[in-house]
Amino acid sequence: MSYKAKFKIWRGDDQTGELHDYLIEVNEGEVVLDIIHRLQATAAPDLAVRWNCKAGKCGSCSAEINGRPKLLCMTRMSTFTEDEVITVTPLRAFPVIRDLVTDVSFNYQKAREIPSFTPPPGLEPGEYRMKQVDVERSQEFRKCIECFLCQDTCHVIRDHEDNKESFAGPRFLMRIAELEMHPLDSADRVREAQDDHGLGYCNITKCCTEVCPEGIKITDNALIPMKERVADRKYDPIVWLGSKLFKREKA
């Protein structure tokens, strides 16, 4: 059974733009991305949108629907009432290229700033050994499809553009946590997270967890454990004393 839905779609570029009204047919079982494609085929052939798999696995079609960061291909039209006005806008935390397409290169820049897996010196690739519990612990983080919805909703960069230089965002702090929890990684990820990637900016509102389409518990399983490790190193008196003693021995 079909009906006509009211849409407001943001149209514009990096200079100017505004919401445009559309009345478009909706059929049973469709998602918002289906409606965007129908608009391209009928009323708005020049409407720009980024998408690829249409299966919630590539992370390409990220946008904001009624102000909430979501994947266009995973937002079913059945979640809205027939008389509801549906507003679709580009990701607010990143510069607009055109219409619903944003420049997310900030995220790739932050990814390059994180040192890769660093095994202990002298350990050859064929000698890597891990317990199954260690594999399972970081497996959750590997479900990330890099849709950057968590980056978009994080108020640290969403509302404060000047923080981008010193804050990597939840997606990449999660990557650091994944490496820190790897038993064979020898890099100092705790110092890296706090000093180089702005872990201290995060105040654990859990908004990143709420919008994750893969259901990754970013805050509870990655960010909070990293904050605890930072606190242990900086404020635990036994750890502090040990660090002073080891430094003295090395000297």
Secondary structure, DSSP 8 states (H G I E B T S, - for coil): --EEEEEEEEEEBSS-EEEEEEEEEE-TT-BHHHHHHHHHHTT-TT-----S-SSSSS-TTEEEETTEEEEGGG-BGGGS-TT-EEEEE--TTS-EEETTEE--HHHHHHHHHS------TT--GGG----HHHHHHHHGGGG-----HHHHH-HHHHS-GGGTTT---HHHHHHHHHHHT-TT--S-HHHIIIIIS-GGG-----HHHHH-TT---HIIIIIHHHHHHHHHHHH-HHHHHHHHHHHHHH-
